[in-house]
Amino acid sequence: MATMPFIDGHNDFLLRLLRQPERRQAMWLQEGLEGHLDLPRMKQAGFAGGFFAIYIPSPHEENAPDYQAMMDTPPYDLPLPDLMTADETQATALQMAGHLMWMERASKGALRICRTAADLNACMADGTIAAIMHMEGAEAIDPDLDALYAFHAMGLRSLGPVWSRPTVFGHGVPFRFPGDPDTGPGLTDAGKALVRACNELKVMIDLSHLNEKGFNDVASLSDAPLVATHSNAHAVTASTRNLTDRQLAMIRESGGMVGLNYATVFLRADGRKATDCGWDPVMRHLDYLVEKLGEDHVGFGSDFDGADLPDVIGDVTGVRALIDQMRERQYGEELIEKIARKNWVALLERTWGH
């Protein structure tokens, strides 16, 4: 059977380029065994499009390997990193936006940054990889929002107000297992202004990493569908990063979407990071999301290059095996096509406008 094209809700490939800029040519254009993504493997896998995250690492990250060990021995409750200001982060965010623009140029027509639904549909029609510029945590946006308009002009079309740390706009959930997303206060006044400005600009708002009160604030303020690009079901895995049944119902009622996250810590019922978990945790979450959200509101949201994945997936080429699993478990071709690609296209049309 021919490879099925798919759209992916979240990857951190730009972070790999940020950390090794001297190797970016090889990392992007040559097929390799490191990381989860490169252009040859994406073509091979059927990667039709995806959200490429601008994410600013916390200063502690490189010096905290014990955090990874803690996440493989639940229970754990990792401290939230400190807030970072726009002055501290804006140069890095600009560099990462530049990396995506360089990828577009270096691909020689194989990848295009999409700014409109028409761009996205054109890519789906001609087989060009559709890249969506996303910001995971709005640290690089100043409280007056001037930088939001600048990044929008560069191509930013999706934004999460927080990663798992506070910003001037709101509060992210800590990495905690077991735990639930009700972990702190809601959006600040600046965060509410950010939501209104994103609605005005047709920038999709991503609820992944946002705490429950912040989620509620976005739901009450936003006129766009509610979207969590890379999150799973709290009823299956009791992580703070996963969505409760109430949140899933609100997403469904808004015409929104959830992208299935492949990170083992958000898939495994025991909350462990270990990757030898097979297909059962993946399919339990996918089945549950389809049951609670309906067939039109679920997609893929891998977290490629940002998380430990089940060995059965491994890297982007493993999505073909995931689709085969869906077939084996009696997902029909029409539903598989919706989850793989069509639901994301329809969601972005509803959010961005035709």
PyMOL commands that set and color helices and strands:
alter all, ss='L'
color gray80, all
select helices_A, chain A and resi 13-19+21-29+39-45+61-63+65-70+86-106+117-126+146-154+189-201+212-221+245-253+264-267+280-293+316-328+333-352
alter helices_A, ss='H'
color red, helices_A
select strands_A, chain A and resi 6-11+47-54+76-77+111-113+129-136+156-160+176-177+204-205+227-228+257-260+298-300
alter strands_A, ss='S'
color yellow, strands_A
deselect
rebuild
show_as cartoon
